[in-house]
């Protein structure tokens, strides 16, 4: 089975490549810039079609949440128009299309975790571009599978966990927001699940589902856990100060609650991701081992 993944430089694509090694029945192709640029939709469609994949996974995205406020044209070009182009290519090939979306499509005012049918209302450009991307993908490929996930971390690329370890090694104290809640999610676990369900997608309807690590926390709680695990292994463990979102100057507003309810995905596919704490502890250990071997996280 040939699976084509867009967004080669991202942590999900790297995680898919890592997990695919364990599955010899899968031929994984990762594409990214310069040959695949979702800001050039027509070229992207033809390139994807030329590989004749059995499944397309769109892991490419413009994810610079604050920068998107100043570059809305680029955020929408990739997250809406580029995503739609990739979906159109899969539709023309008549193959399944898996698209990754985000918890930031919600406004965060609901006191409990969001389900798929809850009203959306993104607070920032990034969230709006991803929500419009969901709609554009389904218009281009009505049987697409859209997976909303959140707070993704892994040993690859740039993410909160790796940033905390790096900055924590340089500073004695850190201030971290404590009034935003979400579900930390391992990109490796997300990737393994996508590869597991992929064969069952052929000829079946897709739909919109939530898929995150089990359990929730705040950014401060996430950081506290990271440094707790780091300290156990002789890594950095700076003092942490909990602060309010209002005290952290950022260009984009984030939702106070972006927890996602993943019950529907589990009911359909019989799969759920493990607790985020288990995955995060494993990732901290891996990052510290890498840092000791290479000198960098």
Buried (B, 14 or more C-beta within 10 A) or exposed (E): BBBBBBBBBBBBBBBBBBBBEEBEEBEBBBBBEEEBBBBBBEBBBEBBBEBEBBBBBBBBBBBBBBBBBEEBEBBBBBBBBBBBBBBBBBBEBEBBBBBBBBBBBBBBEBEEBBEBEBEBBBBBBBBBBBBBBBBBBBEBBEBBBBBBBBBBBBBBBEBBBBBBBBBBBEEEEBBBBBBBBBBBBBBBBBBBBBBBBBEEBEEEEBBBBBBBBBBBBBBBBBBBBBBBBBEEBEBBBBEBEBBEBEEBEEEBBBBBBBBBBBBBBBEEBEEBBBBBBBBBBBBBBEBBEBBEEEEEB
